[in-house]
Amino acid sequence: MTINIMNEYIELTKKQINEYMKLVFGNEFNQRYCDIYTERYINIRYFNYYENDIYENTRKKLLDYLKQTEEDIIINNINDRELIEVMRIFFYYVLYFDNVAYYKDLRKKIEQIAKIKRKRVKDNSSNFEEKLYQKMEEYLKEKSELIKQFSSDEFYIKLTRYPNKSNVYRINLKYNLKFPLEYSEFAINKAFQMGIVNEDKLVVEYYLTVLQILKDILKQNYKRKYIVEFASTLLNKPKKIKSILNIIDNVAIQEKISLKIKYEQFLENKEKVYELMREGYKITVVLDNSFEATFKEIESLKMFEFIIINKNIKKYEEIIRNKGDLQNIIEI
């Protein structure tokens, strides 16, 4: 059974926020308002929704949208205006607990929160600072352990940027495994590209790629995209493909990852590939000599995330003539 790391990490963040807000407000805590703030926060922080070029950084965007969220909630809950406003003030501090805003000392940051709490919240339970410190430390540790759990000493991914596409990287799974001397590197690499081994290695590759994307997001880098391998044999194994794709079944991941498949394999499995696309998975197609450069076929290339071509294919010149219309071409 595979694990969806991104879903797990986001759920931890939601629980962390909820725990923090409950400790701050005590008996005054309002779950519904907290959930609205949290949903808007997660949408921006992890899914990069409401993308707008006017924002220089994620911090400024989050602060503005949390303020907008406050105004949206107040419209239909005017009697709770003061509570909603105060919840927004304390929600700003979530940015420190979630790697958006920098802090040197967690205890000093909690002291600031406690000072505001004494002024703005009636419920001032004892030992608040220590309780909050312990809870935030627990969640920080749990998040760190989740990432470590899926890191590997035996495998790693090599990132190679495509020359004519900024922020688009090819993922290549590498290994630190020791094999007997009689096995050549060629034989080992060939074995990794065949049959069930080729399918199963995708589990490792996808886990490591998801970790890379999560690290990008935590660093507030939403621009990078990654092209990963895909085994067309999985298209005839519904249970196995569902299990493997569960690793990347998250909007934040699907936006940044693309499954690479040869055009010939696409032609043989059109409906199954279309189904993947309807489910939100992005597809990169590697053009080969099976591609017929008719107007209809060239137009159909627009549905793919990227098109990889090289000069050795027969229809190279016809495709390149359409490069201005096909903005997703990657030449190798």
N, C-alpha and C positions, 0 to 999 in steps of 0.2 A: 504493500500500500504506500503510495507516494504522499508527500506532504507539500502543501502550497505555502512556501515560506513567506511570500508577500502578504497573503491573507492572515497568516499567523502573526506577523509583525504588526500589521495594522490593528488587529484585534487587541494585541497587547497595548498598543498606543491608546486605543479607545478606553480600555480598562484603567490605564494609568491616568488618563484625563478625568474619568469618572471618580476614581478614588481621591484624586487631588481636590476636585470641586466639592465632594462630600465632606472631606476634612475641613475645608475652608468654611463652608456654609452651615454644617451641622443640621439643626432642625429647620433652617431656612432653605435648605437645598431643594431645587426644583428640577426633577429629572427631565421633564419635557424641554425646558429651555436649554438645559445642558446638552441634550441630544441634538438640538438644532445647531447650536454653536459647534459641537463636535463634528457633525456631518459636514458643515461648511469648511471647517478647518481641514479635515481629512481630504476633502475634494481638491483643495488647493495644495496642501502640503505633499500629498502622495500621488494624486492623479493629475496635478497641474491644470485643473480646470480653470476657466475664466482667464485663459492666457491673454496677456495684453502687453504690448511692447512698451507701454509707458512706465512699467515698473522696472527699476534697476535691479531689484533683488526680491527673493521670496519673502523676507521679513516684512518689507514695506507692503507688499501685496496682501499678506495675511492680516496685517494691522488694519489696512483699509477695508478689507472684506469682512472682518469681524465687526468693525464699526457699522458697516452696511447691514450686517446680520442683526445687530442690535436694533437698528431702525426698522427693519422688516418685522421683527418680533413685536416691537412696541405697537405697531399699527393696530393689531388685533388684541393687544393685551395691555391697554393703556393703564389699567389699575395696578399693574405690576412694574410700571416703568422703572422705579428706583432699583428693584431687585435685578431687573434685566440689565440695567446700566452697570451695576456693581459686578455682576457675573462677567460682563465683557472685560472689565478692568482686570479681574483675576485671571481671565482666560488668556490675557496677553502673556502671562508668565509660563504658559504651556510651551511657548517658543523656546524657553531655556531648557525645559525638560526633554525636548524633542530635537535637539541638534540644529535648531534654526538660529538662535541667538547665543552668543558666547558668554560664558561665565567662568570665573576663576575658582570660586569656592561655593559649593552647593549650600553649605550652611549659611553663608552670608546672604545668599539669594533668598533663602527661606526666612531669614530674619526680616528682610524687606517685606515679604508677603505677610508675615505675622504682624508687622507694624501697621500695614494697611488694614488688615483684618480687624485689629483692635479698634480702628476708627470707623470702619464701614459695615461691620457685621455684628449683630447683637449677640449671636451665639459664640461665646469665647471659651470653649472647652479647654481644660488644663492640658499641659504637655503637648500642645499642638505642634510646636516646632519639631520635637523629637519624633512624633508620630509621622509627620510628613516626610522628614528626612529618611526615616527607615523605609517608608513605602516607596519613595522615589528611587532609593538605592536598590531596593528589591527589583523594581521594574527595569532599571538600567542594567542590572546583572542578568535578568531573564532575557532581555533583548540581545545582550552580548552573547549569551550562551546559545541562543537560537542560531545566531550567525555562525558561531564556532562549530555547532553540531553538524553543519552541512559543508564546512570547509574540509579540505582534503590535503594530506601530505603526499599521497600517491598520484593525484591528478591535479592539473592546473590548466587554465585556458590562456592561450596566446592571442592577443588582440592585434589585428593587422588592419590599419585604416586603408580603405579603398582610395586610390590616388585621385580620382576625379569627383569624390563625394566627401564633403566635410562632415565629420561627426557620424560616419557610417563605418562600422568595423566588422571584419570577418572574425568569427570565433573558431579557433582550432584547438581541440582537446589534446593535451599533451600528458605524458605519464612519467612518473619517477620509479616505475616498477623494475625490478631486477629479473632478467630472464637468463636461462642457461646460455652459455657461449655459442652452442650449436644453432641457436635461433638468430637469424640475421635480422637487422632492423627492418629490412624490406618485408620479410616474412611476418614479423610482428605487426607492422602497419597494415599489411594486407589482411591479416586475421581480424583486425579491429574494424575493417570495412565490409565484412561479410556477414550475411545472415542474421541470426539472433544476436550475436556479439555486436553487430552494427546497430541493432535496435536498442539493446540494453545499455550501450555506452551513452546513448542520448540522455538517459536518466542523470548520469554524472554531469554531462555537458550542460543540460538545462538547469540543474541545481546551481552549478558554478556561475552560469550566466545570470540567473536570477539574483544571486548574491552580488554580482558586479553591478547590476541595475539598481539594487537596493542601496548599495554604497554610493552610487551616482546620485540617487534621490536624496540620501541623507546629506550629501555635500551640496545639495540644491542645484545639481546639474541635470536638466531635463532634456537636453538636446541630443545626447548620444543614442544611436540605434545600433542594433547588433543583428547580424545574419548568422543563423545557426544551421547545422546540418539537420536533415530529416530523412528517415528511411521510408520509402514508398511502400515497402512490404507491410508496414503498419496499417495501411489503408484497408487491408483485408482482415484485420484483427481488432474488432471493435472494443473489446474489453481492455486489451493492452494499450491501444492508442489513447483510450480515455484515461487510463492510469498515468501514462507518460505525460500527456498534455495537461493533466491536472496540475503539474508543477508550474506551468506558465499560464494557467487559467485565471488571470487577474487583469483588469483593465490597464493598470499602470504598466504591467509587464507586456501585455499584448501590443501596447502602443509603441514599444521600444524594441520588440523582437520580431524577426521574420524568419519563417521556415523556408529553407532552400530546397528546391526540387527541380529536376531536369524537365525540359519542355516535353520530351517524349513520354515521361512518366505522367505528366499532367494530362496529355492527350488520352492516355490509357485509363485515367481515373478522374475524368472531368467532374462528374457529379459529386464524388467524395471530396475533391478539393474545394468545389464550390460550397459544400456543406461546412468545411472548416472555416472558410471565409465568412459565411453567414454567422458562425459562432464567434467571430471577432478575431480570428487568427490571421495574421498578415503573411502573404506568400511572396517569396522571391523566386523567379523562374530563371533557370540557366538555359539560354537558347542553344539549340543544337541543329543538326541538319534536317530534323523532322519539321522544322518551322517553315511554313509556306508564307512568303511575304506578300499576301494579298491585302487589299485595303481593309477588309473585315478583320483579318488576323492581326494586322498592325494596330488597329483601333482597340482590339481586345486586350492588348498588352497594358493598356492604361489601368486595368483593374488590379494589377500586381503592385506590390509595394516597390520592388525593384526588378530590373531586367538586367541580367549579367550576360555579356556577349564578349566574344574575342574574334579576331580577324580571320580565324580559320574556318568559320562557318560559311556556308554557301551564300546566304542572303545578307551578308554583312553590309554591303554597300547600300542595299535598299533600306535596311533598317536605319543606318546612320543618316540617310537623307531625311528621315523623319525625326531626327534627334531633337529638333526644336519643338516638336509637338509632344514627344515622349520625354518628359522631364525626369523619368525614373531610371534612365539607362546608366549602367555601370560597365565601363570597358575594362577588360583585364588582358 
